[in-house]
Amino acid sequence: MRRTRVIDALNSQAAMPHILVKGWVRTRRDAKGVSFLEVNDGSCLKNLQVVLDEQAFGDERLTGVSTGAAVEVEGALVESPGKGQRWEVQATQLRLIGAADPESYPLQKKRHTDEFLRSIAHLRPRTNKYGALFRIRSESAFAVHDFFRRRGFYYLHSPIITGSDCEGAGAMFRVTTLPPLAKEGTLGADVYADDFFGKEAYLTVSGQLEAELFACALGNVYTFGPTFRAENSNTPRHAAEFWMIEPEMAFADLDDNMDLAEAFVKGLVVHILEHCTGDLELFAQFIEKDLMKQLDVLAHASYVRLPYTEAVDILQRSGKAFEFPIGYGADLQTEHERYLTEEYCKQPVIVYNYPKEIKPFYMRLNDDDRTVAAMDLLVPRVGELIGGSQREERLEPLERRMQAMGMNRDHYWWYLDIRRFGSVPHAGFGLGFERFLMTVTGVANIRDVIPFPRTPKHLEF
């Protein structure tokens, strides 16, 4: 007999004479002459009630069937006479697949704190909240690929190990096969000559530079993979390992980039609203009361577009006592981004044309020689969701910028080559996947939207 998923059983339009369900016991309740199991197989938020008649299932056969245990149930799917569910399973067969010690099983029928659940991240997907969240994460990942595929983008697997620093910030994890003493310099100045790659190697902070190379050959591409930042930051918005989506378009400028960013966010939100309704309702009920209203704005409102100078002027005239002072030349902090999106515009905002001093080397210099064609898409609660730019396609301005920033051009010879051989205007951006999940669920901490968070001093599981 083919196994029936709980979601299919709950959505059934008619009773079924026999079904086979495998899952985990959420709760067990014993009454006179009957036992009730709530079984969930991870396919949906709701549990499937299983009814076991005492005459058919004595105490011996129910031994070990407790909260957390894995079971296989066979029986008839019938209309339930009780409240709270339309269908239930009248069990004819029950098999205990894996017992769970009721004395030590940490997930009981009560609300656990997020901090506690992070300490048992191997079990937290069995809770309602995290089961729903990671189903939304899975569906969101599918939506990313679907969005770009329908627009003719090609999916690029960019390298995880790299020899270049895309952002120029130096906050990178080093990859080496050398023993610890060698890394301390005891083998001489050319210590990395004996390393695996013969040079310094790092975990990537971005797939952007590689995406630019392929965009200048295939037209439009995107990457979607893990990235790493060795920043000693313990904020709710930062993690050492996270996933980035980075499209790159050839023959495109800053306006094209802003158009794609807005369409991308709207497309993802619409997809999640259509395919994850039940799971989203949990977050709207318990996490963020205005979530559905916020998602409707994200999906359908026209996003405000502000030049950086205008955004700074709005912030200076706000009368707000910001923790971080704001003025021309200062980068926007989360508090500034949230004021623009939550209080001033009350919807998503795209800020563009930033001062060149606060942006990376690869962003295209504007004609004013003061700003670059950069843009950030800001959303309520989270702040910056997307950061991107038109790339500098001209060789001489790019070389001057790298020199001014003290970069070794020899390390980027291949990147400069693209400006020598058939260079074209191109643009792209990066969307932090975890920040998107925080946006659509209302979850406030990035540690709770990634299966196994990696943060300073934390490398479990």
Number of C-alpha atoms within 10 A of each C-alpha: 8 7 12 15 19 24 17 11 21 18 10 13 9 11 15 14 11 16 20 21 24 21 22 27 24 22 19 16 11 11 8 7 11 15 16 18 22 19 27 26 22 21 15 20 21 18 24 27 26 25 19 24 16 15 9 11 17 13 10 7 12 15 10 18 25 22 23 25 21 22 21 17 22 21 21 19 24 17 15 15 10 9 6 8 14 15 23 24 28 23 21 15 13 20 14 18 14 14 17 16 14 15 6 8 13 16 18 14 10 6 8 13 8 16 10 11 18 17 12 16 19 13 15 21 18 18 19 17 19 22 18 24 27 19 18 22 20 10 16 22 15 13 20 19 17 15 16 17 14 8 9 11 20 19 16 18 13 20 15 15 15 18 16 19 20 19 16 17 11 13 15 21 17 14 16 18 12 13 9 10 9 15 15 10 12 10 13 10 8 11 17 20 12 14 18 13 13 12 13 16 20 18 22 23 28 28 26 24 20 18 24 25 18 21 25 22 13 13 18 25 25 28 24 23 17 19 22 21 21 17 16 13 13 12 11 13 16 19 24 20 18 20 19 24 22 23 29 31 26 21 14 18 18 23 15 15 23 28 11 16 25 20 15 18 19 19 18 23 24 17 19 19 18 10 15 17 12 14 24 21 19 17 21 17 12 10 15 17 13 12 19 20 11 18 19 14 17 24 21 13 13 13 22 16 17 17 14 23 17 14 21 22 13 16 22 16 8 14 8 10 9 14 9 13 13 16 14 15 15 14 18 22 15 16 14 22 25 23 20 28 22 17 12 12 14 17 19 26 26 24 26 26 21 25 21 20 14 12 17 18 25 22 22 28 24 17 9 7 10 12 21 28 24 30 27 27 25 24 26 22 18 22 26 24 22 25 21 25 29 28 27 25 22 17 15 13 15 20 17 12 19 18 13 10 13 10 15 10 13 9 12 16 10 14 17 19 13 19 18 13 9 10 17 17 18 25 30 31 26 24 23 18 24 22 26 22 22 20 22 24 24 22 20 18 18 18 21 24 22 21 17 17 20 18 20 13 8 10 9 13 11
